[in-house]
Each structure stands twice: as structure tokens, then as C-alpha cells.
Amino acid sequence: MKRISTWELWVGAALVAITALLVVGAGFYGQRIEERRLRDLAITAAASLDAHDVAALAADTNYDAFAGKPEFAGIRETLARLRKSIPDARFIYLIAKPSGDWRFLADAEPAGSKDYSPPGQVYDDDPSGFETVLRTGQPFVGPMSQDQWGVWVSGEAPVRDPETGKTVAVLGIDVDARDWVSHVWGYRWAGFGVAMLIVVIAGLFSYGRRRQERDLNALAAEEDRTRTIMSAAAVGLVTIDDTGAIRSFNPEAEKIFGYAAEEAIGLNVAALMPEAEQAGHDGHIARYLTSGDGRIVGKGAREVLGRRKDGKMFPLELAVARMSAGGRTSFVGSIQDISERKSAEENLRQAQKMETLGQLTGGVAHDINNMLMSMQLNMQVVADKIAGDPEAVECMQAALGALKRGAELTDRLLAFSRKQPLQPKVTNVNGLVGETLQLLQRTLQASVGVNTSLAGGAWSIEVDPSQLTNAIVNLAINARDAMPDGGTLTIETSNVQLDEDYVAPLEGMKPGEYVLISVSDTGTGMPQAVVERAFDPFFTTKPVGKGSGLGLSMVYGFVKQSGGHVKIYSEEGQGTTVKMFFPRTGAQSLAQMRPRAPRAPGARGETILLVEDDMDVQASIARILGTYGYKVHASSSGPDALKLIDGGLRPDLILADVILPAGMTGPEVADAVLERVPSCRTLFMSGYTDNALIHEGRIAPGVVLLSKPFPRETVATKIRQILDAPAA
């Protein structure tokens, strides 16, 4: 058994002294608490009396006449009521010193009670407390006393003449001290309990100190064994603590990642991961430690991407297990570089796929080409026989042309069936857009100008880069074809967060962080009926022979297969914007990252003029604004809106779509409204991006614009900000 140290002896002595001080101090504190309670009772009771009546009785020494006075009856009723309201009160009485003696004025006891004191009776107990109240004008609590009725304590408070402010009488309350004593002992026991708690804590601390020494020794031995095992392992072994910091890095891990052990130890393990996954890694650890919900811990080996010291990405096989040592949680990862294995598997898979597709498409192509050849030969024979009939020849030439286009379409479908499976990679969006623009320079006409607006710090996404390039090129070519007389093509990237309201109508979409790629043109635009069918396979508005109708459907399939969403905004004669949303690599959903944002501030009696030509959108926005308490007046065009204004409507804000029918744009409607209602504020909305609209001069730079669709909190917050901003 270990000898008690001098330090522990000093601690024991200090604990004894602390115990004594706590018990004495707690009793003293409890005494003060009880005295304060009694003093407050006396003050409250004195304040309950009618000071005018008390002053009148104190000034009248004809005590025999007291009982007949209404002031006396009122004071006695008040004292009796106070007596009932204070559970431990024994006596409540009012005394004064009109001459040399202290005399009773009234008490709370019934006239027939043995404890009743008639008016004028001399108070023959120790009057020192009353003398103190009379002299100082302050309440007083006397020492604990004992008599034939038990132990009691008296509290006194002054009653002052409201005219002169002088003390004319003293109210006394005698309370049973049994509860008083028990409360004080309660405080003493509480002090003793705290002292015992300190003793227990000190004992536990001492025990823990000794236990820690043993654990540290055991841990040192365990670490020595672990280092030996890790050094001999043929796979990479990395251990991290519960904060994600690397604590050990074996020689095989040095070979895999290119870090020396002394470089890696102390780094966050996120340094070994793709950049897109680094930010969320510590959150995964914290969530696992609190809930046990882990993506890979204890789930066996899985394939992930790793990042070497030089920044190169490579595939690896990772298995993670949880360990506990020295009371701390840590994790060990077993790592194998599978780059060579993946390359061999990919080559084998590619060969097998090409062989299978070659057999399939070869047979299909053979059959289709035989049919097309038969049709072509027979139609050429017929063409020779009708050579003398110009109209028949023209029809036959048209049929042969259609046959040729059918062959081309068959070739495209076969090519589509042979396309590679998606090979998603972590992709820098801005870099890919820049590379794609170089391809487009050779495709676009000289009359088509190109504008770009690439978000600084755009997030990475995990997509097939070649397919994303094809999608952008496809959209750019469609935009070029929609601008036969020239125009502007705008390509934009931005980081967006989509909440539950935004993604609710979008099948398969989850709230969270997304990268938005927008492609806008200033071309002919599309009617709503065409927009609704734009993604249908084989649907096209181009002349026969000018388009297969597969371009947008291929874009749609690629974006959806990549976990995203694509949306078209278009107005006839106003151009088109196509928005592609791709989930950020490694992003968590909004529900995982934080609680739902608080509800945006509501209306303060304001009126809003809503101008939107899409009736479904108009109804939705009006309903949303109504839930925030705004008075909404809706119209579907500029002339309709001005009719409301001319009819006497005075809105606080106009919320207008930029592109409107009936010859007036949203900004034009707003200008006309401001001429009539100068105090009205403005807010615009559009399915087009603000860059596309500014470049075409449809809105002025600096105008506040909401991009459709928008979450309800966004429009409510923006409206509140505009309305609360100081007037220009």
C-alpha cells in the first residue's frame, strides 16, 4: 500500500478546516435569511395599516374610548387578517409610547381571548427593540426568546405619520421559532453536505491521481507495443484522436501518402482527403461520438479517394475501427493503395463492355442498315421509273432525304447507347467552364457575344467532366440557334443553399449546398407549352432535319443522374435561361448542418402590389406573403397594376416580375408607380439571372433582384430589409 504523502496530509487538514467554516458560516447565513424574512414580514404588515388611523389612535390617550372608534375596529380587522396570512405568527400587535410607557393600541386576538391586550395596557416585556425602532425609524429583529408558550422571535417595524413622517407607533410580530431553528439547522446541514462533497471530490481526485499514474504507465507500455505492430504492418496504419489529429503514421502510410511520420503527426487527418470532403470531416467525428452514427467506423473496408502530399488524388481501400485507451477515444485506419488494382479492373471492364456493346450494336446496325439499304435501293428504282413526272420525282427526293436523316438518327442513337458510363470525379466548375469556352469559340458565330460570371471560391462538384462539358456545349449550341441574328450568351456559376421550401417540388432533391451553372441567351425564347416539353426525347421546335430532339433530354438525364436538377426559364422574344444544380462534393444537408432557420420577420401593416403574369406563381407568392401578414394586391400586367394605383391603392412596396406581357416590363411598371406613389419601394424577381438581365439593359445595375424560384424566408427577409431601410 502506498504511503500517504505530505501533500495529502495538508489537503486533509485543509478539508477539516473548510468543513468547520462551512458549517458555521452556513448557520450564520441561515440566521440572516430568517431575520430578513421576519423583517420583511413586519415591514409588509406595517404598510398594510392605515397610517392616518394609527396616528389618530396614537395621539388619543383616552384608551377607554378606543373600542368604540371605527379606526380601532379597522386596525383590529387588518391585524386579524395579517395574523391568518402568516402561518407561524403567534401574536401581531400595535403599540405606541404617548408618554413614558409603551402601551398597546390594538392586537389581532379576539376580545375574549386570554391573549387579548386591551387598549392602553402597559407593555411590560423588554422594550429595547421598540426603543430602537422609535429612535432609528428602521425595522428591528430581536434575539430568540423562550417562555411558557415556547421559543419565539419578535420582529418590529415603524408606522409613520403620513403628515409629519415621524414614527407614531410600532408593529410587532411574534413568530414561533421552531421553523426558524429547523431552517437554520437546515443551512448548517447544507454546509456540512457541501463540505462532505468537497471531501468526496478531493478523495476522488486523489484516487484519480493515483489511477492516472497507473494508467499512464500502462498506456506507455501499450503504445510501445502498438508502435512495434504498426512498424511491421504491410498496410498503411494511421491513428487519430477524437479531434481528428493524427497521432501515429506507420512506414507503409509514409509510402502511400508521401508524408514523413514527423510531418504527418499533428496534422488533421482531413489533409489526406479530397478538398471537398475536408470541411465536413470533423463534423462526422463529432456526430459519431455523440450519436454512434458513423459512415465508415466499424463498417468494414470501403473504397474512397485519398490525397497525397503533392496533391494528387488516388483510390484507396479504407477500414476504420474505434479504440479506447487511457480514457480517450481514438480511431485507427487501415489503408491500402488500390490504384493499380483499379486500373486493371477498369481495363478489364472496358474491354468486356466494348465487346458486349460491339456485339449488340453490330447486330442492330446490321439489321437496321439492311432495312435502310433495301428501302433506299427500291426507292431509287422507283425514282428511275418516275423520272418523267417532276412532282413524283420531287416527292421521291424528299423521301430519300428523310431516309438519310433516319440513318443519321439511327447512328446517333447507337452512339448514345455506346456512351461510357458516368465517371464522376471531383471537378473544379470554374476551370471546366473556362475550358469549355475555348471549345465554343470555334462553334459560336461571330455575332454571338459571350459573357461569363464565375463565382469566386466556387465549390467543387463530383460529376463526369466530359458529360458536363457536353451539356454546356449542347446548351450553348441551342442558345446560338435561338439567336440567328446574333445576341449574347451568358454563362454563370454560383454557390447556393437550397432549403426545404425550395426543393419541396423538385423530385429527388434534398436541401443543402449546391453549385449552380446557368446558361442564358437573348434569343427568341419559348412559349410555356414548349418549355413544359423541352426535356422530352425527340421533341424539338427546329425545322425538320435541323435537330434530333435528343440534346436537352441528354442534358436532363445527365444532371438527374448526377444527383442534381435542371430548370428552364423562358419568355417568347425575351430569351432563355437554363439552370443546372449540382450537389457540392461532401456537403451535408441543411438539416444536418444546423437547425432550421428562424421564421423571417413579418409585416407591420404594409401593403404590397404584386405584378406576376404566371397565375400559379402569382397565387403562390400572394399566399406566402399573406402568411407573413402583408396585404397583397395582385395583377398580371403593367396596365392592370396601374389601374389599381389610379383606383386609389397606395402600396408600400411593388414586387414585380422583370418580364411582363402587355407592352410594359417590370422596371417600367415600377417607374410608373413611383411617379404616382413616390414613397413606394421596389423589388424585382425573375427566372433569368441578374447578369443576363443587366447585360441586356432590362434592369439597371444595383437594382434588387430575386432569382426564381426562391424560398419563402428569402422573399420575406428581403422585403423586410427594403421596407426598413431609410428612405433615399
C-alpha positions in Angstrom: 0.0 0.0 0.0 1.4 3.4 -0.9 2.3 5.7 2.0 0.2 8.9 2.5 2.2 11.8 1.2 2.8 15.2 2.9 0.7 16.8 0.2 -2.3 14.6 1.1 -1.9 15.3 4.8 -2.0 19.0 4.1 -5.1 18.5 2.0 -6.8 16.5 4.8 -6.1 19.3 7.3 -7.5 21.9 4.9 -10.6 19.9 4.4 -11.3 19.7 8.1 -10.9 23.5 8.4 -13.2 24.0 5.4 -15.8 21.7 6.9 -15.9 23.7 10.1 -16.0 27.0 8.3 -18.8 25.9 6.1 -21.0 24.6 8.9 -20.5 27.8 11.0 -20.9 30.0 8.0 -24.0 28.2 6.7 -25.6 28.5 10.1 -24.8 32.2 10.3 -26.1 32.7 6.8 -29.4 30.8 7.6 -29.8 33.0 10.7 -29.5 36.1 8.5 -32.0 34.7 6.0 -34.6 34.1 8.7 -34.1 37.5 10.2 -34.6 39.1 6.8 -37.8 37.1 6.2 -39.2 38.3 9.6 -38.1 41.9 9.0 -39.8 41.9 5.6 -43.0 40.4 7.1 -43.0 43.3 9.7 -42.5 45.9 7.1 -45.2 44.5 4.9 -47.7 44.3 7.8 -46.9 47.8 8.9 -47.5 49.1 5.3 -50.9 47.3 5.3 -52.3 49.5 8.1 -54.0 52.9 7.5 -51.3 55.2 8.8 -53.8 58.1 9.3 -55.9 55.9 11.6 -52.9 54.7 13.6 -51.6 58.2 14.0 -55.1 59.3 15.3 -55.2 56.5 17.9 -51.6 57.0 19.0 -52.4 60.7 19.7 -55.5 59.9 21.8 -54.7 58.7 25.4 -58.4 58.2 26.3 -57.9 54.4 26.0 -61.4 53.6 27.3 -63.0 55.2 24.3 -60.8 53.3 21.8 -63.1 50.3 21.4 -65.9 52.5 20.1 -63.9 54.2 17.4 -64.2 52.9 13.8 -60.4 53.5 13.4 -59.8 50.9 16.2 -62.2 48.4 14.6 -60.5 48.8 11.2 -57.0 48.4 12.6 -58.0 45.2 14.5 -59.6 43.7 11.4 -56.4 44.4 9.5 -54.2 42.8 12.2 -56.5 39.8 12.4 -56.3 39.3 8.6 -52.5 39.6 8.8 -52.4 37.0 11.6 -54.2 34.5 9.4 -52.0 35.1 6.5 -48.7 34.4 8.4 -48.7 30.6 9.3 -46.1 30.8 12.1 -47.2 34.1 13.7 -48.1 33.8 17.4 -49.1 37.5 18.1 -49.4 40.6 16.0 -49.9 43.9 17.9 -49.6 47.6 17.6 -48.0 49.7 20.4 -47.1 53.3 21.0 -45.3 55.5 23.6 -47.5 58.5 24.0 -45.9 59.3 27.4 -43.3 57.4 29.4 -44.6 53.9 29.0 -45.1 51.7 26.0 -48.8 50.9 25.7 -50.9 48.6 23.5 -53.1 50.3 20.9 -54.5 47.1 19.4 -53.7 43.4 18.7 -55.0 40.6 16.5 -56.6 38.5 19.3 -60.4 38.3 19.8 -61.6 40.4 22.8 -62.5 37.3 24.8 -59.1 35.6 24.3 -56.7 35.1 27.2 -54.0 36.7 25.0 -56.1 39.8 24.3 -54.5 43.0 25.3 -56.9 45.9 25.9 -56.0 49.4 24.5 -53.8 51.3 26.9 -52.3 48.3 28.7 -48.7 48.8 29.6 -46.2 46.7 27.6 -44.1 45.2 30.4 -41.7 43.0 28.4 -38.3 44.2 27.3 -39.0 47.2 25.1 -35.4 47.6 23.8 -36.4 46.6 20.3 -39.3 49.1 20.2 -37.0 51.8 21.5 -34.5 51.0 18.7 -37.3 51.3 16.1 -38.6 54.5 17.6 -35.1 56.0 17.7 -33.8 54.9 14.3 -37.1 54.6 12.3 -35.8 51.3 11.0 -37.2 47.8 11.5 -35.7 45.5 14.1 -35.5 41.8 14.8 -34.9 40.8 18.4 -33.0 37.8 19.8 -34.6 34.4 20.2 -36.6 34.1 23.5 -38.3 31.4 25.4 -41.3 31.4 27.7 -44.2 29.2 28.8 -45.5 29.1 25.2 -42.3 28.0 23.7 -39.4 29.6 21.7 -40.2 32.7 19.8 -38.7 35.6 17.9 -40.1 39.2 17.6 -39.8 41.5 14.6 -40.8 45.2 14.8 -41.4 47.8 12.1 -42.3 51.5 12.4 -45.6 53.1 11.4 -45.1 56.7 10.4 -47.5 59.7 10.5 -48.1 60.5 6.8 -48.3 64.2 7.6 -45.1 64.6 9.7 -43.1 61.5 8.7 -42.4 60.7 12.4 -42.8 57.2 13.9 -46.0 57.2 15.9 -46.4 53.5 16.6 -44.5 50.2 16.2 -46.0 47.0 14.8 -44.8 43.8 16.4 -44.9 40.3 15.2 -44.0 37.3 17.4 -43.4 34.1 15.4 -42.9 30.6 16.5 -39.1 29.9 16.3 -39.4 26.1 15.8 -39.4 26.5 12.0 -36.8 29.2 12.4 -34.5 26.8 14.2 -35.1 24.0 11.8 -34.3 26.3 8.8 -31.1 27.4 10.4 -30.1 23.8 11.1 -31.0 23.0 7.5 -28.5 25.6 6.3 -25.9 24.1 8.7 -26.6 20.6 7.4 -26.4 22.0 3.8 -23.0 23.5 4.7 -21.9 20.1 6.1 -23.2 18.4 3.0 -21.1 20.8 0.8 -18.1 20.1 2.9 -18.6 16.4 2.6 -19.0 16.8 -1.2 -15.7 18.6 -1.2 -14.1 15.8 0.8 -15.5 13.3 -1.6 -14.3 15.2 -4.6 -10.8 15.6 -3.0 -10.8 11.8 -2.3 -11.8 11.1 -5.9 -9.2 13.5 -7.1 -6.5 11.7 -5.0 -7.7 8.3 -6.2 -7.8 9.6 -9.8 -4.3 10.9 -9.5 -3.0 7.6 -8.4 -5.1 5.8 -11.0 -3.8 8.2 -13.7 -0.2 7.3 -12.8 -1.0 3.6 -13.2 -2.9 4.3 -16.5 -0.1 6.4 -17.9 2.4 3.6 -17.2 0.1 1.1 -18.8 -0.5 3.4 -21.7 3.2 3.9 -22.3 3.7 0.1 -22.4 0.7 -0.3 -24.8 1.9 2.5 -27.0 5.3 0.7 -27.2 3.6 -2.5 -28.3 1.4 -0.6 -30.8 4.4 1.1 -32.4 6.1 -2.2 -32.9 3.0 -3.7 -34.5 2.4 -0.7 -36.8 6.1 -0.6 -37.9 5.8 -4.3 -39.0 2.4 -4.0 -40.8 2.3 -4.4 -44.6 -0.7 -1.9 -44.9 -0.8 1.7 -44.0 -2.0 2.3 -40.4 -2.9 5.8 -39.2 -4.4 6.6 -35.8 -6.2 9.8 -34.9 -7.6 11.2 -31.7 -11.2 12.4 -31.2 -10.4 15.8 -32.7 -9.2 14.3 -35.9 -5.5 15.0 -35.3 -3.0 12.3 -36.5 -1.2 10.6 -33.6 0.7 7.8 -35.4 1.8 7.2 -39.0 3.4 3.9 -39.8 6.1 3.4 -42.6 3.6 2.0 -45.1 1.4 5.1 -44.6 4.5 7.2 -45.4 5.0 5.4 -48.7 1.3 5.7 -49.6 0.8 9.4 -48.8 4.3 10.8 -49.3 4.5 12.3 -45.8 7.2 11.5 -43.3 5.8 10.5 -39.9 7.1 13.6 -38.2 5.3 15.7 -40.9 2.0 13.9 -40.6 1.7 13.6 -36.8 -0.2 16.6 -35.5 -2.0 17.3 -38.8 -5.7 16.9 -39.1 -6.4 13.7 -41.0 -8.5 15.7 -43.4 -5.2 16.7 -45.1 -5.2 13.1 -46.5 -8.7 13.6 -48.1 -10.0 15.4 -51.2 -10.5 19.2 -50.5 -14.3 18.8 -51.0 -14.5 16.4 -48.1 -12.1 18.2 -45.6 -14.6 20.7 -44.2 -17.1 18.1 -43.1 -14.8 15.5 -41.6 -14.5 16.8 -38.0 -18.3 17.1 -38.0 -18.5 13.4 -38.9 -16.3 12.5 -35.9 -18.3 14.7 -33.5 -21.6 13.2 -34.7 -20.2 9.6 -34.3 -19.0 10.3 -30.8 -22.4 11.8 -29.7 -24.8 9.5 -31.6 -22.8 6.5 -32.7 -23.9 7.3 -36.3 -20.8 6.8 -38.5 -20.4 6.5 -42.2 -17.4 4.2 -42.1 -16.4 3.4 -38.5 -16.8 -0.3 -37.9 -18.4 -0.8 -41.3 -15.6 -2.8 -42.9 -13.4 -1.8 -45.8 -14.7 0.7 -48.4 -13.3 2.5 -51.4 -12.6 6.2 -51.1 -10.3 8.8 -52.6 -7.1 9.8 -50.9 -4.8 12.8 -51.3 -1.1 12.6 -51.4 1.3 15.2 -50.2 1.8 16.5 -53.7 -2.0 17.0 -54.1 -2.6 14.1 -56.4 -5.8 12.1 -55.8 -5.8 8.3 -55.8 -8.2 5.4 -54.9 -7.7 3.6 -51.6 -9.4 1.0 -49.6 -10.1 2.1 -46.0 -11.3 0.4 -42.9 -11.8 2.4 -39.7 -12.1 1.0 -36.2 -12.7 2.7 -32.8 -10.2 2.2 -29.9 -10.3 3.3 -26.3 -7.1 3.8 -24.3 -6.4 5.9 -21.2 -10.0 7.0 -21.1 -9.7 8.6 -24.6 -11.4 7.6 -27.8 -9.2 7.2 -30.9 -9.6 5.7 -34.3 -7.3 3.5 -36.4 -7.5 3.4 -40.2 -6.2 0.5 -42.2 -5.3 1.8 -45.7 -4.3 0.1 -49.0 -3.5 1.9 -52.2 -5.6 0.3 -54.9 -4.6 2.4 -57.8 -3.0 -0.5 -59.8 -5.9 -2.8 -58.9 -8.5 -0.2 -60.1 -6.6 0.4 -63.3 -6.6 -3.3 -64.1 -10.2 -3.7 -63.2 -11.2 -0.7 -65.3 -9.2 -2.0 -68.3 -10.9 -5.4 -67.9 -14.4 -3.8 -67.5 -13.8 -1.6 -70.5 -12.8 -4.5 -72.7 -15.8 -6.6 -71.6 -18.1 -3.7 -72.2 -16.8 -2.9 -75.6 -17.0 -6.5 -76.6 -20.7 -6.7 -75.4 -21.7 -3.4 -76.9 -19.9 -4.3 -80.1 -21.9 -7.5 -80.5 -25.2 -5.8 -79.6 -24.8 -2.7 -81.8 -23.2 -4.7 -84.6 -26.3 -6.8 -84.8 -28.7 -3.9 -84.5 -26.7 -1.8 -87.0 -26.7 -4.8 -89.4 -30.4 -5.3 -89.3 -31.3 -1.6 -89.5 -28.8 -0.9 -92.2 -30.2 -3.8 -94.2 -33.7 -2.4 -93.9 -32.5 1.1 -94.8 -30.5 -0.2 -97.7 -33.4 -2.2 -99.0 -35.6 0.9 -98.8 -33.1 3.1 -100.5 -32.5 0.7 -103.4 -36.1 0.2 -104.0 -36.9 3.9 -103.8 -34.0 4.6 -106.3 -35.6 2.1 -108.7 -38.9 3.7 -108.3 -37.2 7.1 -108.9 -35.9 5.9 -112.2 -39.4 4.8 -113.3 -41.0 8.1 -112.5 -38.3 10.3 -114.0 -40.8 11.9 -116.3 -43.1 13.1 -113.6 -41.5 16.1 -111.9 -43.9 16.2 -109.0 -43.3 12.5 -108.3 -39.5 12.9 -108.5 -39.7 15.8 -106.0 -41.6 13.6 -103.6 -39.2 10.8 -104.0 -36.2 13.0 -103.4 -37.9 14.2 -100.2 -38.4 10.6 -99.1 -34.8 9.8 -99.8 -33.7 12.8 -97.8 -35.9 11.7 -94.9 -34.4 8.2 -95.2 -30.9 9.7 -94.9 -31.9 11.7 -91.8 -33.3 8.5 -90.4 -30.0 6.8 -90.9 -28.2 9.7 -89.2 -30.6 9.5 -86.3 -30.0 5.7 -86.0 -26.3 6.4 -85.9 -26.8 8.9 -83.1 -29.0 6.5 -81.1 -26.4 3.8 -81.5 -23.7 6.2 -80.4 -25.8 7.2 -77.4 -26.1 3.5 -76.5 -22.4 3.1 -76.7 -21.5 6.1 -74.5 -19.3 5.5 -71.5 -20.9 5.0 -68.0 -20.6 8.2 -66.0 -17.2 8.5 -64.5 -17.7 11.1 -61.8 -14.6 13.0 -60.5 -14.2 15.9 -58.1 -14.4 18.8 -60.6 -13.5 22.5 -60.4 -16.5 24.1 -62.0 -14.9 27.4 -63.0 -11.9 25.6 -64.6 -14.2 23.3 -66.6 -16.3 26.3 -67.8 -13.2 28.1 -68.9 -12.0 25.1 -70.9 -15.5 24.7 -72.4 -15.5 28.3 -73.6 -12.4 27.6 -75.6 -14.2 24.8 -77.4 -17.2 27.2 -78.0 -15.1 29.8 -79.7 -15.0 27.6 -82.8 -18.7 26.8 -82.6 -20.4 30.1 -82.0 -21.0 32.7 -84.7 -19.0 36.0 -84.6 -22.3 37.8 -83.9 -22.8 36.0 -80.6 -21.1 37.7 -77.7 -20.1 35.6 -74.7 -20.3 36.9 -71.1 -19.2 34.9 -68.0 -19.7 35.5 -64.3 -17.8 32.8 -62.4 -18.2 32.8 -58.6 -15.1 33.3 -56.6 -14.4 30.3 -54.5 -17.0 28.1 -56.3 -17.4 24.8 -54.6 -16.3 21.5 -56.2 -18.8 19.0 -57.5 -18.5 15.3 -58.3 -19.5 14.8 -62.0 -18.3 13.3 -65.2 -16.3 16.2 -66.6 -16.8 15.2 -70.2 -20.5 14.8 -69.8 -20.7 18.2 -68.1 -18.7 19.8 -70.9 -21.1 18.1 -73.5 -24.1 19.5 -71.5 -22.7 23.1 -71.6 -21.8 22.8 -75.3 -25.3 21.4 -76.0 -26.9 24.3 -74.2 -24.6 26.9 -75.9 -25.4 25.5 -79.4 -29.2 25.6 -78.6 -28.7 29.2 -77.5 -26.8 30.0 -80.7 -29.5 28.6 -82.8 -32.1 30.7 -80.9 -30.1 33.8 -81.8 -29.9 33.7 -85.7 -29.4 37.4 -85.8 -26.8 37.4 -83.1 -27.0 38.2 -79.4 -25.4 37.5 -76.0 -24.6 34.1 -74.4 -24.1 34.4 -70.6 -22.5 31.5 -68.6 -22.5 31.9 -64.8 -21.5 29.8 -61.8 -22.5 30.4 -58.1 -22.7 28.7 -54.8 -26.3 28.3 -53.4 -28.0 26.8 -50.4 -31.4 25.3 -51.1 -33.8 24.9 -48.2 -36.8 22.6 -47.7 -39.2 25.0 -49.2 -37.1 25.4 -52.4 -36.6 21.7 -53.1 -40.1 20.5 -52.0 -41.5 20.5 -55.5 -38.3 19.1 -57.0 -38.4 15.3 -57.0 -35.3 13.6 -55.6 -33.7 16.9 -54.4 -32.5 17.3 -50.9 -31.9 20.6 -49.1 -28.2 21.5 -48.8 -25.4 23.1 -50.7 -25.3 23.2 -54.5 -23.3 24.7 -57.3 -25.4 26.4 -59.9 -24.4 26.6 -63.6 -26.6 29.0 -65.6 -26.6 29.3 -69.4 -28.6 32.3 -70.7 -29.3 33.7 -74.2 -31.1 36.7 -75.6 -32.8 34.7 -78.4 -36.3 34.1 -79.5 -37.4 32.4 -76.2 -40.0 29.7 -75.9 -43.7 29.7 -75.0 -44.7 27.9 -71.8 -46.1 24.9 -73.7 -42.7 24.4 -75.3 -40.9 24.8 -72.0 -43.0 22.1 -70.5 -42.0 19.6 -73.2 -38.4 20.8 -73.8 -36.8 17.8 -72.0 -39.0 15.2 -73.8 -36.9 12.9 -76.0 -37.3 13.7 -79.7 -39.2 16.9 -79.0 -37.8 19.8 -81.0 -39.0 23.1 -82.4 -36.3 23.2 -85.0 -37.2 22.6 -88.7 -37.2 19.0 -90.0 -33.7 17.9 -90.4 -32.2 20.5 -88.1 -32.4 18.7 -84.8 -32.9 15.3 -83.3 -34.7 16.4 -80.1 -32.2 14.5 -78.0 -29.9 17.3 -76.8 -31.9 18.7 -73.9 -33.1 15.2 -72.9 -29.5 14.1 -72.7 -28.7 17.1 -70.5 -31.7 16.3 -68.3 -30.7 12.7 -67.9 -27.1 13.6 -67.1 -27.9 16.2 -64.4 -30.5 14.0 -62.7 -28.1 11.0 -62.8 -25.6 13.3 -61.1 -28.0 14.0 -58.2 -28.9 17.4 -59.4 -31.8 19.3 -61.1 -32.2 21.3 -64.2 -34.7 24.1 -64.8 -35.7 26.2 -67.8 -36.9 29.8 -67.7 -38.0 31.4 -71.0 -40.3 34.0 -72.4 -41.2 34.5 -76.1 -39.0 37.2 -77.5 -37.0 37.6 -74.2 -34.5 34.7 -74.3 -33.9 31.6 -72.2 -32.0 30.7 -69.1 -31.2 27.0 -68.2 -30.1 26.4 -64.6 -28.2 23.2 -63.7 -27.9 22.5 -59.9 -25.2 20.0 -58.8 -24.7 19.0 -55.2 -21.5 20.2 -53.6 -18.9 17.4 -53.0 -19.1 16.1 -49.5 -21.8 18.7 -48.5 -24.1 17.9 -45.6 -27.8 18.6 -45.8 -29.1 21.8 -44.1 -30.9 19.6 -41.6 -27.5 18.0 -40.6 -25.6 21.2 -40.6 -27.9 23.4 -38.4 -31.4 23.7 -37.2 -34.0 25.2 -39.5 -33.5 29.0 -39.8 -35.9 31.0 -37.7 -39.0 32.4 -39.4 -38.3 35.7 -41.2 -39.8 38.9 -39.7 -43.4 39.6 -40.8 -45.4 42.6 -41.8 -46.1 45.7 -39.8 -49.3 46.7 -41.6 -47.7 47.2 -45.0 -49.4 46.7 -48.4 -47.6 45.1 -51.4 -48.5 45.3 -55.1 -47.6 42.0 -56.7 -47.2 42.0 -60.5 -46.8 38.5 -62.0 -48.2 37.1 -65.2 -47.9 33.4 -64.3 -51.1 32.8 -62.3 -49.8 29.8 -60.4 -46.7 31.7 -59.3 -48.8 34.7 -58.5 -51.1 32.7 -56.3 -48.2 31.0 -54.5 -46.3 34.3 -53.8 -49.5 36.0 -52.7 -50.3 33.1 -50.3 -46.7 33.2 -48.9 -46.8 37.0 -48.3 -50.2 36.6 -46.7 -48.8 34.2 -44.2 -46.4 36.9 -43.1 -49.2 39.4 -42.6 -48.8 41.6 -45.7 -51.9 43.0 -47.5 -51.3 41.8 -51.1 -53.0 43.2 -54.2 -52.1 41.1 -57.3 -52.2 41.9 -61.0 -50.9 40.1 -64.1 -49.7 43.0 -66.2 -48.4 46.6 -66.0 -51.7 48.2 -67.2 -53.7 46.2 -64.7 -51.3 47.3 -61.9 -51.7 51.0 -62.8 -55.4 50.6 -62.8 -55.2 49.6 -59.1 -52.9 52.6 -58.4 -55.3 55.0 -60.2 -58.1 53.5 -58.3 -56.6 54.7 -55.0 -54.2 51.9 -54.0 -51.1 53.2 -52.2 -48.7 50.3 -51.8 -45.6 50.4 -49.6 -43.7 48.1 -52.0 -44.1 46.8 -55.5 -42.9 43.2 -56.2 -42.8 42.8 -60.0 -41.5 40.2 -62.5 -39.0 41.8 -64.8 -40.5 40.3 -68.0 -44.3 41.1 -68.3 -46.9 41.0 -71.1 -49.0 43.8 -72.4 -46.1 46.0 -73.5 -44.6 47.0 -70.1 -41.6 45.5 -68.4 -41.4 45.3 -64.6 -39.0 48.2 -64.3 -41.3 50.3 -66.5 -44.3 49.4 -64.3 -42.3 50.3 -61.2 -41.3 53.7 -62.7 -44.9 54.5 -63.4 -46.0 53.5 -59.9 -43.2 55.7 -58.4 -44.5 58.7 -60.3 -47.9 58.3 -58.6 -46.6 56.9 -55.2 -43.1 58.3 -54.6 -42.8 56.6 -51.2 -43.2 53.1 -52.7 -40.2 50.8 -52.5 -39.3 48.3 -55.4 -38.2 44.7 -55.6 -37.9 42.7 -58.8 -38.0 38.9 -59.5 -37.1 36.8 -62.5 -36.3 33.3 -63.6 -33.4 34.9 -65.5 -30.1 35.6 -63.8 -29.3 39.2 -62.9 -26.2 39.2 -65.1 -28.2 38.1 -68.1 -30.7 40.9 -67.5 -28.2 43.6 -66.8 -26.2 42.9 -69.9 -29.4 43.3 -72.0 -30.3 46.5 -70.2 -33.6 45.1 -68.8 -32.6 46.2 -65.3 -30.1 48.8 -64.1 -27.1 47.8 -62.1 -27.7 47.8 -58.4 -31.4 47.0 -58.7 -32.5 44.4 -56.1 -33.5 41.2 -57.9 -34.7 37.8 -56.6 -34.0 34.8 -58.8 -36.9 32.3 -59.1 -37.7 30.1 -57.6 -36.8 31.5 -54.1 -37.5 30.2 -50.6 -40.3 31.9 -48.6 -37.8 33.1 -46.0 -35.7 34.8 -48.7 -38.5 36.9 -50.1 -39.9 37.8 -46.7 -36.5 38.8 -45.4 -35.6 40.8 -48.5 -39.0 42.7 -48.3 -38.5 43.5 -44.6 -34.9 44.8 -45.3 -36.2 47.1 -48.1 -39.1 48.4 -46.1 -36.9 49.0 -43.0 -34.2 50.7 -45.0 -34.0 54.6 -44.6 -35.7 56.4 -47.4 -33.3 57.6 -50.2 
